[in-house]
Amino acid sequence: MKIYYVAPLGMLASIFVAAPAHADTTQFLADVQNAGFTDGSFGATGLAEMGAAVCAQMDQGMDPVAVAQQMYADTPVNFTQDETDHFVAIAIRDLCPQHIAQVARDAQEGT
């Protein structure tokens, strides 16, 4: 079970090398689209809302793995678990960089 949590956190931590100092919705939309997430069925507004929901859950104290798992289970889009993990990582990096330190700590602790 621990491996299940370590792999996503490692991936999440690796994406934060060049994180912005503040929330940047324009950069988030560019980054998710460059990563292959399209705005076809729910538009750029939908992508931004999904990213904001990631930050809201992090603000409430959820860990990033739980956020990704919940998003994967609850979101009616066809993201794989890996794609969901990547989306969450981009959202944290671009929209709520205040949580990057938490992700790094969790990755080091393997939780």
Chimera marker file (.cmm) of the C-alpha trace (Angstrom):
<marker_set name="trace">
<marker id="1" x="0.000" y="0.000" z="0.000" r="1" g="1" b="0" radius="0.5"/>
<marker id="2" x="2.816" y="2.414" z="0.776" r="1" g="1" b="0" radius="0.5"/>
<marker id="3" x="4.140" y="2.113" z="-2.792" r="1" g="1" b="0" radius="0.5"/>
<marker id="4" x="0.781" y="3.340" z="-4.070" r="1" g="1" b="0" radius="0.5"/>
<marker id="5" x="1.274" y="6.567" z="-2.171" r="1" g="1" b="0" radius="0.5"/>
<marker id="6" x="4.981" y="7.061" z="-2.785" r="1" g="1" b="0" radius="0.5"/>
<marker id="7" x="4.839" y="6.919" z="-6.582" r="1" g="1" b="0" radius="0.5"/>
<marker id="8" x="2.269" y="9.710" z="-7.051" r="1" g="1" b="0" radius="0.5"/>
<marker id="9" x="3.977" y="11.914" z="-4.480" r="1" g="1" b="0" radius="0.5"/>
<marker id="10" x="7.320" y="11.423" z="-6.166" r="1" g="1" b="0" radius="0.5"/>
<marker id="11" x="5.785" y="12.419" z="-9.472" r="1" g="1" b="0" radius="0.5"/>
<marker id="12" x="4.038" y="15.368" z="-7.855" r="1" g="1" b="0" radius="0.5"/>
<marker id="13" x="7.229" y="16.559" z="-6.195" r="1" g="1" b="0" radius="0.5"/>
<marker id="14" x="9.238" y="16.291" z="-9.420" r="1" g="1" b="0" radius="0.5"/>
<marker id="15" x="7.020" y="18.754" z="-11.289" r="1" g="1" b="0" radius="0.5"/>
<marker id="16" x="7.637" y="21.604" z="-8.834" r="1" g="1" b="0" radius="0.5"/>
<marker id="17" x="11.178" y="22.497" z="-9.869" r="1" g="1" b="0" radius="0.5"/>
<marker id="18" x="10.208" y="25.850" z="-11.408" r="1" g="1" b="0" radius="0.5"/>
<marker id="19" x="7.086" y="26.757" z="-9.480" r="1" g="1" b="0" radius="0.5"/>
<marker id="20" x="5.687" y="30.295" z="-9.625" r="1" g="1" b="0" radius="0.5"/>
<marker id="21" x="5.520" y="32.386" z="-6.472" r="1" g="1" b="0" radius="0.5"/>
<marker id="22" x="1.815" y="33.135" z="-6.905" r="1" g="1" b="0" radius="0.5"/>
<marker id="23" x="-1.333" y="31.690" z="-8.468" r="1" g="1" b="0" radius="0.5"/>
<marker id="24" x="-1.390" y="32.063" z="-12.239" r="1" g="1" b="0" radius="0.5"/>
<marker id="25" x="-4.523" y="30.850" z="-14.037" r="1" g="1" b="0" radius="0.5"/>
<marker id="26" x="-3.190" y="31.782" z="-17.478" r="1" g="1" b="0" radius="0.5"/>
<marker id="27" x="-0.043" y="29.723" z="-16.920" r="1" g="1" b="0" radius="0.5"/>
<marker id="28" x="-2.135" y="26.858" z="-15.512" r="1" g="1" b="0" radius="0.5"/>
<marker id="29" x="-4.327" y="26.737" z="-18.617" r="1" g="1" b="0" radius="0.5"/>
<marker id="30" x="-1.272" y="26.803" z="-20.883" r="1" g="1" b="0" radius="0.5"/>
<marker id="31" x="0.452" y="24.078" z="-18.860" r="1" g="1" b="0" radius="0.5"/>
<marker id="32" x="-2.522" y="21.701" z="-18.731" r="1" g="1" b="0" radius="0.5"/>
<marker id="33" x="-3.138" y="22.167" z="-22.442" r="1" g="1" b="0" radius="0.5"/>
<marker id="34" x="0.567" y="21.572" z="-23.182" r="1" g="1" b="0" radius="0.5"/>
<marker id="35" x="0.331" y="18.403" z="-21.064" r="1" g="1" b="0" radius="0.5"/>
<marker id="36" x="-2.469" y="17.162" z="-23.308" r="1" g="1" b="0" radius="0.5"/>
<marker id="37" x="-5.531" y="18.103" z="-21.291" r="1" g="1" b="0" radius="0.5"/>
<marker id="38" x="-8.040" y="19.647" z="-23.653" r="1" g="1" b="0" radius="0.5"/>
<marker id="39" x="-10.839" y="22.052" z="-22.978" r="1" g="1" b="0" radius="0.5"/>
<marker id="40" x="-13.127" y="20.334" z="-25.485" r="1" g="1" b="0" radius="0.5"/>
<marker id="41" x="-16.043" y="19.212" z="-23.349" r="1" g="1" b="0" radius="0.5"/>
<marker id="42" x="-15.925" y="21.691" z="-20.479" r="1" g="1" b="0" radius="0.5"/>
<marker id="43" x="-13.922" y="24.630" z="-21.825" r="1" g="1" b="0" radius="0.5"/>
<marker id="44" x="-11.060" y="26.578" z="-20.338" r="1" g="1" b="0" radius="0.5"/>
<marker id="45" x="-13.394" y="27.708" z="-17.558" r="1" g="1" b="0" radius="0.5"/>
<marker id="46" x="-14.028" y="24.071" z="-16.635" r="1" g="1" b="0" radius="0.5"/>
<marker id="47" x="-10.302" y="23.313" z="-16.510" r="1" g="1" b="0" radius="0.5"/>
<marker id="48" x="-9.732" y="26.386" z="-14.331" r="1" g="1" b="0" radius="0.5"/>
<marker id="49" x="-12.588" y="25.350" z="-12.026" r="1" g="1" b="0" radius="0.5"/>
<marker id="50" x="-11.142" y="21.842" z="-11.701" r="1" g="1" b="0" radius="0.5"/>
<marker id="51" x="-7.775" y="23.358" z="-10.806" r="1" g="1" b="0" radius="0.5"/>
<marker id="52" x="-9.387" y="25.683" z="-8.263" r="1" g="1" b="0" radius="0.5"/>
<marker id="53" x="-11.141" y="22.678" z="-6.707" r="1" g="1" b="0" radius="0.5"/>
<marker id="54" x="-7.740" y="21.012" z="-6.226" r="1" g="1" b="0" radius="0.5"/>
<marker id="55" x="-6.536" y="24.081" z="-4.324" r="1" g="1" b="0" radius="0.5"/>
<marker id="56" x="-9.713" y="24.273" z="-2.239" r="1" g="1" b="0" radius="0.5"/>
<marker id="57" x="-9.241" y="20.668" z="-1.136" r="1" g="1" b="0" radius="0.5"/>
<marker id="58" x="-5.581" y="21.304" z="-0.322" r="1" g="1" b="0" radius="0.5"/>
<marker id="59" x="-6.643" y="24.403" z="1.644" r="1" g="1" b="0" radius="0.5"/>
<marker id="60" x="-8.958" y="22.156" z="3.674" r="1" g="1" b="0" radius="0.5"/>
<marker id="61" x="-6.021" y="19.946" z="4.633" r="1" g="1" b="0" radius="0.5"/>
<marker id="62" x="-6.330" y="17.069" z="2.169" r="1" g="1" b="0" radius="0.5"/>
<marker id="63" x="-3.058" y="15.565" z="1.035" r="1" g="1" b="0" radius="0.5"/>
<marker id="64" x="-2.330" y="15.662" z="-2.709" r="1" g="1" b="0" radius="0.5"/>
<marker id="65" x="-2.697" y="11.907" z="-3.169" r="1" g="1" b="0" radius="0.5"/>
<marker id="66" x="-6.176" y="11.989" z="-1.628" r="1" g="1" b="0" radius="0.5"/>
<marker id="67" x="-7.067" y="14.977" z="-3.800" r="1" g="1" b="0" radius="0.5"/>
<marker id="68" x="-5.979" y="13.091" z="-6.934" r="1" g="1" b="0" radius="0.5"/>
<marker id="69" x="-7.816" y="9.938" z="-5.869" r="1" g="1" b="0" radius="0.5"/>
<marker id="70" x="-11.013" y="11.870" z="-5.182" r="1" g="1" b="0" radius="0.5"/>
<marker id="71" x="-10.743" y="13.760" z="-8.460" r="1" g="1" b="0" radius="0.5"/>
<marker id="72" x="-10.204" y="10.485" z="-10.339" r="1" g="1" b="0" radius="0.5"/>
<marker id="73" x="-13.262" y="8.937" z="-8.683" r="1" g="1" b="0" radius="0.5"/>
<marker id="74" x="-15.559" y="11.969" z="-8.917" r="1" g="1" b="0" radius="0.5"/>
<marker id="75" x="-14.707" y="13.742" z="-12.173" r="1" g="1" b="0" radius="0.5"/>
<marker id="76" x="-16.737" y="12.654" z="-15.191" r="1" g="1" b="0" radius="0.5"/>
<marker id="77" x="-13.827" y="13.038" z="-17.613" r="1" g="1" b="0" radius="0.5"/>
<marker id="78" x="-11.759" y="10.235" z="-19.033" r="1" g="1" b="0" radius="0.5"/>
<marker id="79" x="-8.485" y="10.914" z="-17.220" r="1" g="1" b="0" radius="0.5"/>
<marker id="80" x="-6.374" y="7.938" z="-16.189" r="1" g="1" b="0" radius="0.5"/>
<marker id="81" x="-5.076" y="7.918" z="-12.610" r="1" g="1" b="0" radius="0.5"/>
<marker id="82" x="-1.640" y="9.021" z="-13.888" r="1" g="1" b="0" radius="0.5"/>
<marker id="83" x="-3.204" y="11.862" z="-15.863" r="1" g="1" b="0" radius="0.5"/>
<marker id="84" x="-5.196" y="12.898" z="-12.807" r="1" g="1" b="0" radius="0.5"/>
<marker id="85" x="-2.013" y="12.903" z="-10.699" r="1" g="1" b="0" radius="0.5"/>
<marker id="86" x="-0.323" y="15.079" z="-13.330" r="1" g="1" b="0" radius="0.5"/>
<marker id="87" x="-3.288" y="17.482" z="-13.482" r="1" g="1" b="0" radius="0.5"/>
<marker id="88" x="-3.254" y="17.836" z="-9.673" r="1" g="1" b="0" radius="0.5"/>
<marker id="89" x="0.492" y="18.488" z="-9.710" r="1" g="1" b="0" radius="0.5"/>
<marker id="90" x="0.115" y="21.226" z="-12.324" r="1" g="1" b="0" radius="0.5"/>
<marker id="91" x="-2.782" y="22.771" z="-10.386" r="1" g="1" b="0" radius="0.5"/>
<marker id="92" x="-0.767" y="22.871" z="-7.169" r="1" g="1" b="0" radius="0.5"/>
<marker id="93" x="2.291" y="24.290" z="-8.923" r="1" g="1" b="0" radius="0.5"/>
<marker id="94" x="0.430" y="26.979" z="-10.880" r="1" g="1" b="0" radius="0.5"/>
<marker id="95" x="-2.655" y="27.781" z="-8.787" r="1" g="1" b="0" radius="0.5"/>
<marker id="96" x="-1.737" y="27.089" z="-5.164" r="1" g="1" b="0" radius="0.5"/>
<marker id="97" x="2.056" y="27.096" z="-4.866" r="1" g="1" b="0" radius="0.5"/>
<marker id="98" x="1.702" y="27.671" z="-1.122" r="1" g="1" b="0" radius="0.5"/>
<marker id="99" x="1.130" y="23.892" z="-0.896" r="1" g="1" b="0" radius="0.5"/>
<marker id="100" x="4.349" y="22.871" z="-2.659" r="1" g="1" b="0" radius="0.5"/>
<marker id="101" x="6.258" y="22.562" z="0.624" r="1" g="1" b="0" radius="0.5"/>
<marker id="102" x="3.573" y="20.173" z="1.923" r="1" g="1" b="0" radius="0.5"/>
<marker id="103" x="3.918" y="17.995" z="-1.182" r="1" g="1" b="0" radius="0.5"/>
<marker id="104" x="7.698" y="17.908" z="-0.801" r="1" g="1" b="0" radius="0.5"/>
<marker id="105" x="7.396" y="16.946" z="2.897" r="1" g="1" b="0" radius="0.5"/>
<marker id="106" x="4.870" y="14.220" z="2.110" r="1" g="1" b="0" radius="0.5"/>
<marker id="107" x="7.135" y="12.845" z="-0.638" r="1" g="1" b="0" radius="0.5"/>
<marker id="108" x="10.111" y="12.712" z="1.736" r="1" g="1" b="0" radius="0.5"/>
<marker id="109" x="8.050" y="11.025" z="4.432" r="1" g="1" b="0" radius="0.5"/>
<marker id="110" x="6.493" y="8.614" z="1.946" r="1" g="1" b="0" radius="0.5"/>
<marker id="111" x="2.960" y="9.344" z="3.140" r="1" g="1" b="0" radius="0.5"/>
<link id1="1" id2="2" r="1" g="1" b="0" radius="0.2"/>
<link id1="2" id2="3" r="1" g="1" b="0" radius="0.2"/>
<link id1="3" id2="4" r="1" g="1" b="0" radius="0.2"/>
<link id1="4" id2="5" r="1" g="1" b="0" radius="0.2"/>
<link id1="5" id2="6" r="1" g="1" b="0" radius="0.2"/>
<link id1="6" id2="7" r="1" g="1" b="0" radius="0.2"/>
<link id1="7" id2="8" r="1" g="1" b="0" radius="0.2"/>
<link id1="8" id2="9" r="1" g="1" b="0" radius="0.2"/>
<link id1="9" id2="10" r="1" g="1" b="0" radius="0.2"/>
<link id1="10" id2="11" r="1" g="1" b="0" radius="0.2"/>
<link id1="11" id2="12" r="1" g="1" b="0" radius="0.2"/>
<link id1="12" id2="13" r="1" g="1" b="0" radius="0.2"/>
<link id1="13" id2="14" r="1" g="1" b="0" radius="0.2"/>
<link id1="14" id2="15" r="1" g="1" b="0" radius="0.2"/>
<link id1="15" id2="16" r="1" g="1" b="0" radius="0.2"/>
<link id1="16" id2="17" r="1" g="1" b="0" radius="0.2"/>
<link id1="17" id2="18" r="1" g="1" b="0" radius="0.2"/>
<link id1="18" id2="19" r="1" g="1" b="0" radius="0.2"/>
<link id1="19" id2="20" r="1" g="1" b="0" radius="0.2"/>
<link id1="20" id2="21" r="1" g="1" b="0" radius="0.2"/>
<link id1="21" id2="22" r="1" g="1" b="0" radius="0.2"/>
<link id1="22" id2="23" r="1" g="1" b="0" radius="0.2"/>
<link id1="23" id2="24" r="1" g="1" b="0" radius="0.2"/>
<link id1="24" id2="25" r="1" g="1" b="0" radius="0.2"/>
<link id1="25" id2="26" r="1" g="1" b="0" radius="0.2"/>
<link id1="26" id2="27" r="1" g="1" b="0" radius="0.2"/>
<link id1="27" id2="28" r="1" g="1" b="0" radius="0.2"/>
<link id1="28" id2="29" r="1" g="1" b="0" radius="0.2"/>
<link id1="29" id2="30" r="1" g="1" b="0" radius="0.2"/>
<link id1="30" id2="31" r="1" g="1" b="0" radius="0.2"/>
<link id1="31" id2="32" r="1" g="1" b="0" radius="0.2"/>
<link id1="32" id2="33" r="1" g="1" b="0" radius="0.2"/>
<link id1="33" id2="34" r="1" g="1" b="0" radius="0.2"/>
<link id1="34" id2="35" r="1" g="1" b="0" radius="0.2"/>
<link id1="35" id2="36" r="1" g="1" b="0" radius="0.2"/>
<link id1="36" id2="37" r="1" g="1" b="0" radius="0.2"/>
<link id1="37" id2="38" r="1" g="1" b="0" radius="0.2"/>
<link id1="38" id2="39" r="1" g="1" b="0" radius="0.2"/>
<link id1="39" id2="40" r="1" g="1" b="0" radius="0.2"/>
<link id1="40" id2="41" r="1" g="1" b="0" radius="0.2"/>
<link id1="41" id2="42" r="1" g="1" b="0" radius="0.2"/>
<link id1="42" id2="43" r="1" g="1" b="0" radius="0.2"/>
<link id1="43" id2="44" r="1" g="1" b="0" radius="0.2"/>
<link id1="44" id2="45" r="1" g="1" b="0" radius="0.2"/>
<link id1="45" id2="46" r="1" g="1" b="0" radius="0.2"/>
<link id1="46" id2="47" r="1" g="1" b="0" radius="0.2"/>
<link id1="47" id2="48" r="1" g="1" b="0" radius="0.2"/>
<link id1="48" id2="49" r="1" g="1" b="0" radius="0.2"/>
<link id1="49" id2="50" r="1" g="1" b="0" radius="0.2"/>
<link id1="50" id2="51" r="1" g="1" b="0" radius="0.2"/>
<link id1="51" id2="52" r="1" g="1" b="0" radius="0.2"/>
<link id1="52" id2="53" r="1" g="1" b="0" radius="0.2"/>
<link id1="53" id2="54" r="1" g="1" b="0" radius="0.2"/>
<link id1="54" id2="55" r="1" g="1" b="0" radius="0.2"/>
<link id1="55" id2="56" r="1" g="1" b="0" radius="0.2"/>
<link id1="56" id2="57" r="1" g="1" b="0" radius="0.2"/>
<link id1="57" id2="58" r="1" g="1" b="0" radius="0.2"/>
<link id1="58" id2="59" r="1" g="1" b="0" radius="0.2"/>
<link id1="59" id2="60" r="1" g="1" b="0" radius="0.2"/>
<link id1="60" id2="61" r="1" g="1" b="0" radius="0.2"/>
<link id1="61" id2="62" r="1" g="1" b="0" radius="0.2"/>
<link id1="62" id2="63" r="1" g="1" b="0" radius="0.2"/>
<link id1="63" id2="64" r="1" g="1" b="0" radius="0.2"/>
<link id1="64" id2="65" r="1" g="1" b="0" radius="0.2"/>
<link id1="65" id2="66" r="1" g="1" b="0" radius="0.2"/>
<link id1="66" id2="67" r="1" g="1" b="0" radius="0.2"/>
<link id1="67" id2="68" r="1" g="1" b="0" radius="0.2"/>
<link id1="68" id2="69" r="1" g="1" b="0" radius="0.2"/>
<link id1="69" id2="70" r="1" g="1" b="0" radius="0.2"/>
<link id1="70" id2="71" r="1" g="1" b="0" radius="0.2"/>
<link id1="71" id2="72" r="1" g="1" b="0" radius="0.2"/>
<link id1="72" id2="73" r="1" g="1" b="0" radius="0.2"/>
<link id1="73" id2="74" r="1" g="1" b="0" radius="0.2"/>
<link id1="74" id2="75" r="1" g="1" b="0" radius="0.2"/>
<link id1="75" id2="76" r="1" g="1" b="0" radius="0.2"/>
<link id1="76" id2="77" r="1" g="1" b="0" radius="0.2"/>
<link id1="77" id2="78" r="1" g="1" b="0" radius="0.2"/>
<link id1="78" id2="79" r="1" g="1" b="0" radius="0.2"/>
<link id1="79" id2="80" r="1" g="1" b="0" radius="0.2"/>
<link id1="80" id2="81" r="1" g="1" b="0" radius="0.2"/>
<link id1="81" id2="82" r="1" g="1" b="0" radius="0.2"/>
<link id1="82" id2="83" r="1" g="1" b="0" radius="0.2"/>
<link id1="83" id2="84" r="1" g="1" b="0" radius="0.2"/>
<link id1="84" id2="85" r="1" g="1" b="0" radius="0.2"/>
<link id1="85" id2="86" r="1" g="1" b="0" radius="0.2"/>
<link id1="86" id2="87" r="1" g="1" b="0" radius="0.2"/>
<link id1="87" id2="88" r="1" g="1" b="0" radius="0.2"/>
<link id1="88" id2="89" r="1" g="1" b="0" radius="0.2"/>
<link id1="89" id2="90" r="1" g="1" b="0" radius="0.2"/>
<link id1="90" id2="91" r="1" g="1" b="0" radius="0.2"/>
<link id1="91" id2="92" r="1" g="1" b="0" radius="0.2"/>
<link id1="92" id2="93" r="1" g="1" b="0" radius="0.2"/>
<link id1="93" id2="94" r="1" g="1" b="0" radius="0.2"/>
<link id1="94" id2="95" r="1" g="1" b="0" radius="0.2"/>
<link id1="95" id2="96" r="1" g="1" b="0" radius="0.2"/>
<link id1="96" id2="97" r="1" g="1" b="0" radius="0.2"/>
<link id1="97" id2="98" r="1" g="1" b="0" radius="0.2"/>
<link id1="98" id2="99" r="1" g="1" b="0" radius="0.2"/>
<link id1="99" id2="100" r="1" g="1" b="0" radius="0.2"/>
<link id1="100" id2="101" r="1" g="1" b="0" radius="0.2"/>
<link id1="101" id2="102" r="1" g="1" b="0" radius="0.2"/>
<link id1="102" id2="103" r="1" g="1" b="0" radius="0.2"/>
<link id1="103" id2="104" r="1" g="1" b="0" radius="0.2"/>
<link id1="104" id2="105" r="1" g="1" b="0" radius="0.2"/>
<link id1="105" id2="106" r="1" g="1" b="0" radius="0.2"/>
<link id1="106" id2="107" r="1" g="1" b="0" radius="0.2"/>
<link id1="107" id2="108" r="1" g="1" b="0" radius="0.2"/>
<link id1="108" id2="109" r="1" g="1" b="0" radius="0.2"/>
<link id1="109" id2="110" r="1" g="1" b="0" radius="0.2"/>
<link id1="110" id2="111" r="1" g="1" b="0" radius="0.2"/>
</marker_set>
